[in-house]
Amino acid sequence: MEKLQSIEQFEQLKNNGKHLFMFSADWCPDCRVIEPVMPDVEKKFPEFTFIYVDRDQFIDLCIQLDVYGIPSFIGFENGKELGRFVSKERKTEEEIEGFMRGLQ
């Protein structure tokens, strides 16, 4: 999973193609739980490019997008938000995949 480098990169990715932004942080225990399954999720949804967004590095972006809990996911296609799975709850692989299916 590619790691977001800048706000400019976020805007470019958001507006061009299908991207899933995963908001996370190194210190987040619930984020660490899903980390091992994310490569499998990525393989099942190859039409999306998955982007890791470090919550601490991009706190202003999180505020702008109303992402107050992690791990959280927001899907975009060519500038349009397709859906969001945003909460402070722990997420399972099945829940993430169900969310992804809903974006298609």
Secondary structure as GFF3:
##gff-version 3
##sequence-region A 1 104
A	DSSP	beta_strand	2	3	.	.	.	ID=ss1
A	DSSP	alpha_helix	7	15	.	.	.	ID=ss2
A	DSSP	beta_strand	18	24	.	.	.	ID=ss3
A	DSSP	alpha_helix	29	34	.	.	.	ID=ss4
A	DSSP	three_ten_helix	35	37	.	.	.	ID=ss5
A	DSSP	alpha_helix	38	44	.	.	.	ID=ss6
A	DSSP	beta_strand	49	54	.	.	.	ID=ss7
A	DSSP	alpha_helix	59	64	.	.	.	ID=ss8
A	DSSP	beta_strand	72	77	.	.	.	ID=ss9
A	DSSP	beta_strand	80	85	.	.	.	ID=ss10
A	DSSP	alpha_helix	93	103	.	.	.	ID=ss11
###
